[in-house]
Amino acid sequence: MLAANNWFFWAALSACFAALTAIFAKIGIQGIDSDFATLIRTVVIVFVLAAFVWFAGKWTDPRTLPPRTLLFLSLSALATGASWVCYFRALQIGEASKVAPVDKFSLVLVALFAFMFLGERPSLREWIGIGLVAGGVLVLAIKR
């Protein structure tokens, strides 16, 4: 299967960039407020994504999108923003090697929320993997 059409390829690439995000952010937030750092990060993302969408010929008039789409994309954006603010604050006061794995507890929450709200039904093997991730987060989070 071509990499461009392989969800695992893109998910693994996302994980690599997420790891770099933690490292770059930890270095970048030294000496500045974490909320201001989040704003700078967001502005950069807006410009880079706008340029990418424009040059790739993917621009669509947002006014033509269905209201339900706009609602849920807006809710997703608000959740992302809240996540980033919390993440940067945690990075500012904690170690990246501890903050990032706890942040990835979102994997467990996604599985639970997808089960409850989207009707997704992971297999027993997948639930075991999700449980192992949850256990790993607990091991990292518990202080000695």
Buried (B, 14 or more C-beta within 10 A) or exposed (E): EEEEEEEEEEEEEEEEEEEEBBEEBBEBBEEEEBEEBBBEBBEEEEEEEEEEEEEEEEEEEEEEEEEEEEEEEEEEEEEEEEEBBBBBBBBBEEEBEEBBBBBBBEBBEEBEEEBEEEEEEBEEEEEEBBEEBBEBBEEBEEEE
